[in-house]
Amino acid sequence: MTKGEKRKHFYQKLRNKYRLAIFNEQTYEEVFGIRLSRLNVFTSIGSILIFLIIIVIFLTAFTGLREYIPGYPSGKERRMILRNAELVDSLLYEIDRRDRFIKDIRTIVSGEIPEGAVMNANEDSANQVNSNQSVSFKKSTEDSLFRMQVEQEERFNLSVFEDKNQRTKLEHTFFFTPLKGVIVNKFGDSQRHYGVDIVAAPDARVASVLDGTIVFTGWTVETGYVIQVQHENNLISIYKHNSVLLKEMGDRVKAGEAIAKVGNSGELTTGPHLHFELWYNGAPLNPENHISFN
């Protein structure tokens, strides 16, 4: 028998029909019967196996069953990993500040001038040279009108009366990131938008930016679950559209401590996100000038 004949004979065997029948032992009456071939059996078993494999993959990938896979971290372990990453980021920042401080101390001990002091000295000398030059200012009608316009605009601006020393402290304050995500609506992009909108996964943790005290927790029709934290230096941080509030009014919180979960509550929302506001001395601040959300 040639190779072609063997192959043809093999295909013929796969396509040969067989009958599977079940008989009553006493009456020899046929109870059930079905015609099958080897090819039908292999195809059916293969399809069932592929279907079962696909179901197992989907259940493992999109349900909580994946946490039972050996080596896959649980939800608690993933939260700890995220928390540790944030702590490492804060530690790197503090270590960089310490290294720059030690470098400046060594420079001063060796009799040299730190780089920052040299820049300030150059600026002072430039200002002194400019002050020695005689400058004459002429008052014009346009200048008077401009002054009136500025005074009218700044009439209700509370930031005009802020203490310069407090402003300096604010610039050197390290803010903890409340939520890592993508900013879809920036500060001042729309009317009366005093914060930023950050998109993140549902139920992601929302953290306090500084140490403080919870001064308000509640629900509003427009912004859903809202929580406010009072910090030092007349700073207030506000977190809106949460799904769950983890703290109550009067609780003391630390920087980076979870206070809520990202949600989609309230009428003024189009999806899971956090609306974050930062207020200083009664005036809104642009959070992107002080916090990195990436």
Residue pairs with C-beta under 8 A, 6 or more apart in sequence:
1 9
13 38
14 37
14 38
14 39
14 42
15 37
15 38
15 39
16 37
16 38
17 35
17 36
17 37
18 35
18 36
18 37
18 38
19 33
19 34
19 35
19 36
20 33
20 34
20 35
20 36
21 30
21 32
21 33
21 34
22 30
22 31
22 32
22 33
23 29
23 30
23 31
24 30
24 31
59 65
60 66
60 69
66 72
67 73
67 74
67 75
73 81
79 205
82 205
83 256
86 176
86 177
86 207
86 256
87 256
90 174
90 176
90 256
93 174
103 114
104 114
104 116
107 113
107 114
108 114
113 121
154 160
157 283
158 281
158 282
158 283
159 280
159 281
159 283
161 281
162 280
162 281
162 283
166 233
166 234
166 281
169 233
170 233
170 235
170 280
170 290
173 210
173 233
173 235
173 290
175 209
175 210
175 290
175 291
176 207
176 208
176 209
176 210
176 255
176 256
177 207
177 209
177 291
177 292
177 293
178 198
178 206
178 207
178 208
178 209
178 237
178 239
178 274
178 276
178 291
179 198
179 200
179 204
179 205
179 206
179 207
179 262
179 274
179 276
179 293
180 200
180 293
180 294
181 198
181 199
181 200
181 204
181 273
181 274
181 293
182 198
182 199
182 200
182 293
183 196
183 197
183 198
183 199
183 288
183 293
184 197
184 198
184 199
184 273
185 193
185 196
185 197
186 196
186 288
187 193
187 194
187 195
187 196
187 284
187 286
187 287
187 288
188 286
194 277
194 279
194 284
195 238
195 240
195 275
195 276
195 277
195 278
195 284
195 287
196 275
196 276
196 286
196 287
196 288
196 293
197 273
197 274
197 275
198 273
198 274
198 276
198 293
199 271
199 272
199 273
200 262
200 272
200 273
200 274
201 262
201 272
202 243
202 262
202 263
202 264
202 272
203 243
203 244
203 261
203 262
203 263
204 261
204 262
205 258
205 260
205 261
205 262
206 239
206 242
206 258
206 259
206 260
206 261
206 262
206 274
207 255
207 256
207 257
207 258
207 259
208 229
208 237
208 253
208 254
208 255
208 256
208 257
208 259
209 229
209 231
209 237
209 255
209 278
209 291
210 229
210 231
210 232
210 235
210 237
210 255
211 231
211 232
211 252
211 253
211 254
211 255
212 229
212 230
212 231
212 232
212 235
212 237
212 252
212 253
213 229
213 230
213 250
213 251
213 252
213 253
214 227
214 228
214 229
214 230
214 247
214 248
214 249
214 250
214 251
214 252
214 253
214 259
215 228
215 229
215 230
215 236
215 249
216 226
216 227
216 228
216 249
217 225
217 226
217 227
217 228
217 245
217 247
217 248
217 249
218 225
218 226
219 225
219 226
219 265
220 226
220 266
221 266
221 267
222 266
222 267
222 268
223 240
223 241
223 265
223 266
223 268
223 269
223 275
224 240
224 241
224 242
224 263
224 264
224 265
224 266
224 269
225 240
225 241
225 242
225 243
225 244
225 245
225 260
225 263
225 265
225 266
226 238
226 239
226 240
226 242
227 238
227 239
227 242
227 245
227 247
227 259
227 260
228 236
228 237
228 238
228 239
229 236
229 237
229 239
229 253
229 259
230 236
231 237
233 280
234 280
234 281
234 282
235 278
235 279
235 280
236 278
236 279
236 280
237 276
237 277
237 278
237 279
238 275
238 276
238 277
238 278
238 279
239 259
239 260
239 274
239 275
239 276
240 266
240 274
240 275
240 276
240 277
241 262
241 263
241 264
241 265
241 266
241 268
241 269
241 273
241 274
241 275
242 260
242 261
242 262
242 263
242 265
242 274
243 260
243 261
243 262
243 263
243 264
243 265
243 272
244 260
244 261
244 263
245 259
245 260
246 258
246 259
246 260
246 261
247 253
247 259
247 260
253 259
262 272
262 273
262 274
263 272
264 271
264 272
264 273
276 287
277 284
277 287
278 284
278 285
278 287
278 290
278 291
279 285
287 293
